[in-house]
C-alpha cells in the first residue's frame, strides 16, 4: 500500500483517547510534586494518587513507538522515518535539558542541576529506534521483549555491578543506561540527574513500534488482538507477582504497608517487568474497549491526545504557576521552596506547607480545564496545516 493510501486511513480514535487520559493522569502527579505530598506511602489515598499515575510513562513511551510505526507507513520511506526519529529525538532531549528543566524549577541554576526525565528517555529511545527500524519487525519486537523482560535478571547482582561500574571510566554510561542517579558531565560540568534510565524504556518503545503493525489490521481482528494482548499481560503480571517468581526486585508482602498495596507497589526506577506488565496490560486492553467510544468525555480526552507534546510543554509551567498562587493565598507570600530544583534535588517542604489531597485534586482539575482551550486550538492548527515543523510538537 502506498504512502498516499496510508495517509487516507482514518485515525484510530482509541489511541487519541488513551493518550489524552494519560495526559490528565500525568497532571495529578506533577501537581503532587508541588503539593509537598510524598510519592506514595502506606496511606491508601496517597498511595493510589501516585499509583494511578504509574500508567502514564509506559503508555507515553509505548504509544510513541506505535505512532512512529504509523508515521513511517504514511511516509512510505524507511530512510525518511529514520531521519525524522533522529531529529525529533534530539529535539526532545534538548527540550528536556532546557525548556522543561526551567519549567520545573523557575530558576537558572543550570550549573548545578540538569534533569533526565521521561522526555529525555523518549528522545534517546527514538534516536536508537532510528537504527533498529532497519531490522525485520520480528527482530525489533524480540529486542524490545528481551530488554523489558530480561533486565530483571540483574536484580540479584545490582550492588556488585554498581560497585564495579563506579570505578570504571564508563560509569556515567552505566548510570544513563540502567543505574540512574547524578552523572557529572565533565570535571567541572553540571550534574545530570538521571531519573529515567534508557533500559528498559528503549525496549518499551521498540515493542510499541512492533505493536503498530497490529493496529493496521481490520477493525474486528485488531480489537480482539488488543484485548488478548492486554489481558494476557495482566494475567502474567498477576501470576508472577502472586508467587514472587520474577520480574521485580521488591517482593510483595515483606513491607509494613497493607498487603494489597504491597502487591501493587512495583518498581518504576528502573521500570521492572512487573511494573510494565501491570501498566501496559490494562492500557492495551483499553484500546480495544475504546474504539467505539463517543461522547463528551471521549471528545475532551481526544483533544489532549492529539497534541501530547504541546500539552506536556504547557502543563508543567502552568502547574508551577498555580502552585505559586496557592502558596501566596495560603501563606501570604510565595514560598522560596517552589524555586528549588524540582522534582529531584529538593529538600523536604517547609513545616506547614504540605497540601491536602483535596487541594491537590482541585488544582489538577483547574490546570486540566485551563489546558483544554490552547490544546483544542493547536489541534485545529495541526489538522489544517501541512507544515513539517508542526510535527515536532
BAKOL-190178 format. One record per residue (C-alpha): residue in three letters; chain; x negated, y, z; residue number from 1. Coordinates in steps of 0.25 Angstrom, whole numbers, plus 5000, padded with zeros to 4 digits. Layout:
residues N
ALA,A,X,Y,Z,NUM
...
This chain:
residues 393
UNK,A,5000,5000,5000,1
UNK,A,4994,5014,4996,2
UNK,A,4992,5026,5005,3
UNK,A,5004,5033,4999,4
UNK,A,5013,5022,5002,5
UNK,A,5007,5021,5016,6
UNK,A,5010,5036,5018,7
UNK,A,5024,5034,5015,8
UNK,A,5026,5023,5026,9
UNK,A,5035,5029,5037,10
UNK,A,5028,5031,5051,11
UNK,A,5031,5021,5062,12
UNK,A,5039,5029,5072,13
UNK,A,5035,5020,5083,14
UNK,A,5021,5024,5082,15
UNK,A,5024,5038,5084,16
UNK,A,5034,5035,5096,17
UNK,A,5023,5027,5103,18
UNK,A,5012,5037,5101,19
UNK,A,5022,5048,5106,20
UNK,A,5025,5040,5118,21
UNK,A,5010,5039,5121,22
UNK,A,5008,5054,5120,23
UNK,A,5019,5056,5130,24
UNK,A,5013,5046,5140,25
UNK,A,5000,5052,5138,26
UNK,A,5004,5065,5143,27
UNK,A,5008,5059,5156,28
UNK,A,4994,5054,5159,29
UNK,A,4988,5067,5155,30
UNK,A,4997,5075,5164,31
UNK,A,4993,5065,5175,32
UNK,A,4979,5070,5173,33
UNK,A,4982,5084,5177,34
UNK,A,4992,5080,5187,35
UNK,A,4981,5074,5196,36
UNK,A,4988,5061,5198,37
UNK,A,4979,5049,5197,38
UNK,A,4979,5040,5184,39
UNK,A,4987,5028,5190,40
UNK,A,4987,5022,5204,41
UNK,A,4996,5013,5213,42
UNK,A,5008,5023,5213,43
UNK,A,5018,5018,5202,44
UNK,A,5021,5032,5198,45
UNK,A,5007,5036,5196,46
UNK,A,5003,5022,5190,47
UNK,A,5013,5022,5179,48
UNK,A,5011,5037,5176,49
UNK,A,4997,5032,5172,50
UNK,A,5001,5018,5167,51
UNK,A,5011,5023,5157,52
UNK,A,5001,5032,5150,53
UNK,A,4991,5020,5148,54
UNK,A,4999,5017,5135,55
UNK,A,4994,5030,5129,56
UNK,A,4979,5027,5125,57
UNK,A,4981,5013,5120,58
UNK,A,4993,5017,5111,59
UNK,A,4986,5030,5107,60
UNK,A,4973,5023,5102,61
UNK,A,4981,5010,5097,62
UNK,A,4990,5019,5088,63
UNK,A,4979,5028,5084,64
UNK,A,4973,5015,5077,65
UNK,A,4987,5012,5071,66
UNK,A,4988,5026,5066,67
UNK,A,4974,5025,5060,68
UNK,A,4978,5012,5052,69
UNK,A,4991,5018,5047,70
UNK,A,4984,5031,5043,71
UNK,A,4974,5022,5035,72
UNK,A,4985,5016,5028,73
UNK,A,4990,5030,5024,74
UNK,A,4976,5034,5019,75
UNK,A,4975,5021,5012,76
UNK,A,4960,5022,5013,77
UNK,A,4951,5016,5024,78
UNK,A,4940,5025,5022,79
UNK,A,4949,5037,5024,80
UNK,A,4955,5031,5036,81
UNK,A,4941,5029,5042,82
UNK,A,4937,5043,5039,83
UNK,A,4950,5048,5045,84
UNK,A,4947,5040,5058,85
UNK,A,4933,5045,5059,86
UNK,A,4937,5059,5058,87
UNK,A,4949,5058,5067,88
UNK,A,4941,5050,5077,89
UNK,A,4930,5060,5078,90
UNK,A,4941,5071,5079,91
UNK,A,4947,5064,5091,92
UNK,A,4934,5063,5098,93
UNK,A,4931,5078,5096,94
UNK,A,4945,5081,5101,95
UNK,A,4943,5073,5114,96
UNK,A,4930,5079,5117,97
UNK,A,4934,5094,5115,98
UNK,A,4949,5097,5114,99
UNK,A,4955,5086,5123,100
UNK,A,4944,5087,5133,101
UNK,A,4947,5102,5134,102
UNK,A,4962,5099,5135,103
UNK,A,4960,5090,5147,104
UNK,A,4951,5100,5155,105
UNK,A,4953,5114,5150,106
UNK,A,4938,5116,5153,107
UNK,A,4926,5117,5144,108
UNK,A,4917,5109,5153,109
UNK,A,4913,5100,5141,110
UNK,A,4899,5099,5146,111
UNK,A,4904,5091,5158,112
UNK,A,4916,5083,5152,113
UNK,A,4920,5077,5139,114
UNK,A,4931,5066,5139,115
UNK,A,4932,5054,5130,116
UNK,A,4947,5051,5131,117
UNK,A,4957,5044,5123,118
UNK,A,4956,5053,5110,119
UNK,A,4941,5050,5111,120
UNK,A,4943,5035,5111,121
UNK,A,4953,5037,5099,122
UNK,A,4943,5045,5091,123
UNK,A,4932,5035,5093,124
UNK,A,4941,5023,5090,125
UNK,A,4945,5030,5077,126
UNK,A,4931,5032,5073,127
UNK,A,4928,5017,5076,128
UNK,A,4941,5013,5069,129
UNK,A,4936,5020,5057,130
UNK,A,4925,5010,5056,131
UNK,A,4934,4998,5060,132
UNK,A,4945,5000,5050,133
UNK,A,4935,4995,5039,134
UNK,A,4937,4981,5045,135
UNK,A,4949,4972,5042,136
UNK,A,4961,4975,5050,137
UNK,A,4959,4962,5058,138
UNK,A,4945,4965,5062,139
UNK,A,4950,4979,5067,140
UNK,A,4960,4972,5075,141
UNK,A,4951,4962,5080,142
UNK,A,4940,4972,5084,143
UNK,A,4951,4980,5091,144
UNK,A,4956,4968,5099,145
UNK,A,4942,4964,5103,146
UNK,A,4939,4978,5109,147
UNK,A,4953,4978,5116,148
UNK,A,4953,4964,5121,149
UNK,A,4938,4961,5123,150
UNK,A,4933,4973,5130,151
UNK,A,4938,4968,5144,152
UNK,A,4928,4956,5143,153
UNK,A,4918,4967,5148,154
UNK,A,4926,4969,5161,155
UNK,A,4918,4960,5170,156
UNK,A,4905,4965,5165,157
UNK,A,4908,4980,5165,158
UNK,A,4900,4984,5177,159
UNK,A,4887,4977,5172,160
UNK,A,4890,4983,5158,161
UNK,A,4891,4997,5163,162
UNK,A,4879,4996,5171,163
UNK,A,4871,4990,5159,164
UNK,A,4877,5001,5150,165
UNK,A,4873,5012,5160,166
UNK,A,4858,5010,5157,167
UNK,A,4860,5010,5142,168
UNK,A,4858,5021,5132,169
UNK,A,4871,5017,5127,170
UNK,A,4878,5019,5140,171
UNK,A,4886,5031,5134,172
UNK,A,4891,5022,5123,173
UNK,A,4896,5011,5132,174
UNK,A,4903,5021,5140,175
UNK,A,4910,5026,5128,176
UNK,A,4913,5012,5123,177
UNK,A,4918,5006,5136,178
UNK,A,4914,5011,5149,179
UNK,A,4918,5025,5149,180
UNK,A,4914,5036,5159,181
UNK,A,4906,5048,5157,182
UNK,A,4896,5048,5146,183
UNK,A,4885,5059,5145,184
UNK,A,4883,5064,5131,185
UNK,A,4868,5066,5131,186
UNK,A,4859,5070,5142,187
UNK,A,4866,5083,5145,188
UNK,A,4879,5081,5137,189
UNK,A,4893,5081,5143,190
UNK,A,4899,5069,5150,191
UNK,A,4909,5062,5141,192
UNK,A,4919,5055,5150,193
UNK,A,4924,5042,5142,194
UNK,A,4938,5039,5147,195
UNK,A,4942,5031,5134,196
UNK,A,4931,5021,5130,197
UNK,A,4931,5016,5116,198
UNK,A,4932,5001,5119,199
UNK,A,4943,4997,5119,200
UNK,A,4950,5009,5112,201
UNK,A,4943,5006,5099,202
UNK,A,4950,4993,5099,203
UNK,A,4963,4998,5102,204
UNK,A,4963,5007,5090,205
UNK,A,4958,4996,5081,206
UNK,A,4970,4988,5086,207
UNK,A,4979,4999,5083,208
UNK,A,4973,5001,5069,209
UNK,A,4976,4986,5066,210
UNK,A,4990,4987,5072,211
UNK,A,4993,4998,5061,212
UNK,A,4994,4986,5051,213
UNK,A,5006,4981,5060,214
UNK,A,5013,4994,5058,215
UNK,A,5013,4993,5043,216
UNK,A,5021,4980,5044,217
UNK,A,5036,4981,5040,218
UNK,A,5044,4986,5052,219
UNK,A,5050,4974,5058,220
UNK,A,5037,4966,5057,221
UNK,A,5030,4978,5063,222
UNK,A,5039,4979,5075,223
UNK,A,5038,4964,5078,224
UNK,A,5023,4965,5078,225
UNK,A,5022,4977,5087,226
UNK,A,5031,4971,5097,227
UNK,A,5024,4957,5097,228
UNK,A,5010,4964,5098,229
UNK,A,5015,4973,5109,230
UNK,A,5022,4963,5117,231
UNK,A,5010,4953,5115,232
UNK,A,5000,4963,5120,233
UNK,A,5009,4966,5132,234
UNK,A,5011,4951,5135,235
UNK,A,4996,4949,5134,236
UNK,A,4994,4961,5144,237
UNK,A,5003,4954,5154,238
UNK,A,4997,4941,5153,239
UNK,A,4982,4945,5154,240
UNK,A,4986,4955,5165,241
UNK,A,4995,4946,5173,242
UNK,A,4983,4936,5175,243
UNK,A,4972,4946,5175,244
UNK,A,4966,4938,5163,245
UNK,A,4959,4948,5155,246
UNK,A,4959,4962,5150,247
UNK,A,4957,4972,5161,248
UNK,A,4946,4974,5172,249
UNK,A,4956,4976,5183,250
UNK,A,4964,4964,5187,251
UNK,A,4978,4968,5192,252
UNK,A,4983,4964,5206,253
UNK,A,4969,4968,5212,254
UNK,A,4972,4982,5215,255
UNK,A,4980,4989,5226,256
UNK,A,4991,4994,5217,257
UNK,A,5004,4987,5215,258
UNK,A,5003,4974,5206,259
UNK,A,5012,4979,5195,260
UNK,A,5003,4992,5194,261
UNK,A,4990,4984,5195,262
UNK,A,4995,4975,5183,263
UNK,A,4997,4987,5174,264
UNK,A,4984,4994,5179,265
UNK,A,4975,4990,5167,266
UNK,A,4962,4997,5164,267
UNK,A,4962,5009,5154,268
UNK,A,4948,5013,5154,269
UNK,A,4943,5006,5146,270
UNK,A,4956,5000,5142,271
UNK,A,4957,4986,5145,272
UNK,A,4964,4975,5136,273
UNK,A,4976,4975,5146,274
UNK,A,4977,4990,5147,275
UNK,A,4978,4989,5131,276
UNK,A,4988,4977,5131,277
UNK,A,4997,4984,5142,278
UNK,A,4998,4997,5134,279
UNK,A,4997,4993,5119,280
UNK,A,5006,4981,5120,281
UNK,A,5019,4989,5124,282
UNK,A,5015,5000,5115,283
UNK,A,5014,4991,5102,284
UNK,A,5027,4984,5106,285
UNK,A,5034,4998,5108,286
UNK,A,5030,5001,5093,287
UNK,A,5040,4990,5089,288
UNK,A,5051,4995,5098,289
UNK,A,5050,5010,5094,290
UNK,A,5050,5008,5079,291
UNK,A,5065,5011,5078,292
UNK,A,5065,5022,5089,293
UNK,A,5072,5034,5087,294
UNK,A,5078,5046,5095,295
UNK,A,5073,5058,5102,296
UNK,A,5062,5051,5111,297
UNK,A,5056,5044,5099,298
UNK,A,5056,5057,5091,299
UNK,A,5050,5064,5103,300
UNK,A,5039,5054,5104,301
UNK,A,5036,5053,5089,302
UNK,A,5033,5068,5089,303
UNK,A,5021,5065,5098,304
UNK,A,5017,5052,5092,305
UNK,A,5015,5059,5078,306
UNK,A,5005,5069,5083,307
UNK,A,4998,5061,5095,308
UNK,A,4984,5068,5094,309
UNK,A,4991,5082,5093,310
UNK,A,4999,5079,5105,311
UNK,A,4987,5074,5113,312
UNK,A,4979,5086,5110,313
UNK,A,4990,5095,5115,314
UNK,A,4995,5087,5127,315
UNK,A,4982,5087,5136,316
UNK,A,4981,5103,5136,317
UNK,A,4996,5105,5137,318
UNK,A,4996,5095,5149,319
UNK,A,4984,5102,5155,320
UNK,A,4990,5116,5154,321
UNK,A,5003,5111,5160,322
UNK,A,4995,5105,5172,323
UNK,A,4988,5119,5173,324
UNK,A,5003,5125,5174,325
UNK,A,5007,5114,5184,326
UNK,A,4995,5118,5193,327
UNK,A,4998,5132,5192,328
UNK,A,5012,5131,5196,329
UNK,A,5009,5121,5208,330
UNK,A,4996,5127,5213,331
UNK,A,4997,5142,5209,332
UNK,A,4985,5141,5201,333
UNK,A,4979,5131,5191,334
UNK,A,4971,5120,5198,335
UNK,A,4956,5120,5193,336
UNK,A,4957,5105,5193,337
UNK,A,4965,5106,5180,338
UNK,A,4952,5111,5173,339
UNK,A,4943,5099,5177,340
UNK,A,4938,5089,5167,341
UNK,A,4951,5081,5166,342
UNK,A,4955,5069,5164,343
UNK,A,4942,5062,5169,344
UNK,A,4932,5071,5176,345
UNK,A,4941,5078,5187,346
UNK,A,4941,5078,5202,347
UNK,A,4953,5074,5209,348
UNK,A,4964,5084,5209,349
UNK,A,4965,5094,5220,350
UNK,A,4973,5092,5232,351
UNK,A,4988,5095,5230,352
UNK,A,4986,5095,5214,353
UNK,A,4992,5081,5210,354
UNK,A,5005,5082,5203,355
UNK,A,5017,5073,5206,356
UNK,A,5021,5063,5195,357
UNK,A,5034,5071,5193,358
UNK,A,5026,5083,5189,359
UNK,A,5017,5075,5180,360
UNK,A,5028,5069,5172,361
UNK,A,5035,5083,5172,362
UNK,A,5022,5089,5166,363
UNK,A,5021,5078,5156,364
UNK,A,5036,5080,5151,365
UNK,A,5033,5095,5149,366
UNK,A,5020,5092,5142,367
UNK,A,5026,5082,5132,368
UNK,A,5038,5091,5130,369
UNK,A,5029,5103,5126,370
UNK,A,5021,5094,5117,371
UNK,A,5033,5089,5109,372
UNK,A,5034,5102,5101,373
UNK,A,5020,5104,5096,374
UNK,A,5019,5089,5093,375
UNK,A,5032,5090,5085,376
UNK,A,5027,5102,5077,377
UNK,A,5014,5095,5074,378
UNK,A,5020,5082,5070,379
UNK,A,5028,5090,5060,380
UNK,A,5016,5097,5055,381
UNK,A,5009,5084,5053,382
UNK,A,5021,5078,5046,383
UNK,A,5021,5089,5036,384
UNK,A,5007,5091,5033,385
UNK,A,4997,5083,5025,386
UNK,A,4985,5089,5031,387
UNK,A,4974,5078,5035,388
UNK,A,4969,5087,5046,389
UNK,A,4982,5085,5054,390
UNK,A,4980,5070,5054,391
UNK,A,4969,5073,5064,392
UNK,A,4980,5078,5074,393
